[in-house]
Amino acid sequence: MVQLVRMSVSSVDATNLGDVWKFTGFANLLADISGGNFTQALGRTVVFAALVTVIGIVGGLAAAIALRKSRRGSGVLLALMVFVWALPPVINGSTWKFLFDNTGLFNVVLHQMGLGQIGFLYDQHLALLSVALVNAWTIVPFNALVYRAAIMSVPVELFEAAELDGAGPLKQITNVIIPAIRSTTLVLLILTIVYGFRSFDFVYVMTSGGPGTVTTTLPYLGYVQAFTEFNYGQGAATAVTTVVLVVVFALFYARSVSKEEVGE
Amino acid sequence: MKRRSRVAAIVCVLLFVIYGVPMFWVLLTSIKPIADVSRGGWTLLFFKPTLGAYTGIVNGALLQAARQSAVIALGTTALVLLVTVPFSYAIARVRGRWPAVVLGVLIILQMMPQTATVLPLFQIFSTWGWLDQTYAVILADAALLTPFAIMLLRPFFRSVPVAIEEAASVDGAGRWRIFRSIALPMARNGLATTGTLVFLLTWGEFIYSINFFTTPENYPLSALLTQQITQYTVNWPGLMALAVLTSLPILAVFAFTYRFLKDGLAVGAVK
């Protein structure tokens, strides 16, 4: 970490990586910002993280509610979902890269229906959305699992009371379940935002930041600057900014956890 | 009541499709002749199954990569457990301000993007001459997952009642004895959960592997897969077969530990 910060304020490239670094202060960061890539990447990262978070949280909650009652197949479904979550991002990324491919499942079905092909990962406007969807797809099972545990710990009497009061299923969800699991939501919210924010694997595997730079998010930008352009200093500056943003969220999380600690 | 179960059933079916079909499709593609895949159309469902993709990729290099994956994943899991078990126990037992501070630091470390650590580590390893060494990757992976493992383990040790430990200590058991014969067995679900997750995460890790290994012959499976998927022309059946083979150990570990994992995750991840 210390090395990273030092690197971010120095001029480092392949020629002097193992040598003495010249201190350049905020030059890297300024070059970053004026380059335009950085601000664009920041914007994309925010959009990306927002998509992942909204789908991840809503999808996770919906899945958890649907899986709340044990019925035939729900155990199998949960196991399947958690297995998908446990698979490495490289594998899930490869899978979806194939499904989205021109010869992949979606395009073949579209083709058979007489519709044209969609370049899910090649289209300027769709690529970021596609990668975000896949990212959300892998986080929903985890959120569902945690939500399910939280919902199951809600006392049964609450549901019975709500039913006696004539609350329908929807009312029960909005008035009983959602308030009861508010602290879980907070924690999952922070975890999912951070997960979306620092996501790198899927971008790397599925689009390598393209087409052009439309899927280049902050973590990916920093990586490219360092390991493709060999501008280690600038890569470090980008990485440090990402870290600072993540730390802000981490502090929120740490505070909510330590509050719980005091409560115990 | 009726209506709710119908809606829930629809959501379940939907989820089955969303999560099942991709997995099924990967399996299906891996046993297809390559010509059928690139031609598209209805051969997608009606084709002559072949193991060609598998026999095409299984060779000495792949076995070497599998061995490398196993060494890295097992080594990291062992190292992480060795470090985190005593540490989590201590932090679960110590009182006062310190645990809260340490926890805060751990949370921040746990959330560090890997892309931020790969760069300084690369620089450090290259000055130490550690690049292309398996132990360097193991060490980096272990360092990456240690904060996460402590966060996951701590609630399990906390749930071991202090009263039982006190009783043991009255009976004359020392600190070490208490840890070994009481705390450790009672927290074994936590150990199983943590061990499994560390193994799974290291098995799939590729950012460190592709950067710290400078010769592709040393790549583990995940890095091999990454290298192939990011190329422009892709042999899909071969690649899907590689994905299936890479997932097999995960499926095996998962099948054994799912029942711990299911509850362990919910306990450890949120607390």
Interface residues (C-beta under 8 A of the other chain):
Chain A: M1 V2 Q3 L4 M7 L17 G18 A62 A63 I65 A66 L67 R68 K69 R71 G73 S74 L77 L78 A79 L80 M81 V82 F83 V84 A86 L87 P88 P89 V90 I91 G93 S94 T95 W96 K97 F98 L99 D101 N102 T103 L105 N107 V108 H111 Q112 W137 P141 F142 L145 V146 R148 A149 A150 G168 P169 T184 V187 L188 L191 V194 F197 R198 F200 D201 Y204 V205 S208 P219 Y220 G222 Y223 A226 F227 Y232 G235 A236 A239 V240 T242 V243 V246 V247 F249 A250 L251 Y253 A254 V257 S258 E260 E261
Chain B: M1 R3 R4 S5 V7 A8 A9 V11 C12 L15 F16 I18 Y19 G20 V21 P22 M23 W25 V26 T29 V37 S38 G40 G41 W42 L44 P99 A100 L103 G104 I107 I108 Q110 M111 M112 P113 Q114 T115 A116 T117 V118 L119 P120 F122 Q123 I124 S126 T127 L200 L201 W203 G204 E205 F206 I207 N211 S222 L225 T226 I229 T230 V234 W236 L239 M240 A243 T246 S247 I250 L251 F254 Y258 L261 K262 D263 L265 A266 V267 A269 V270 K271
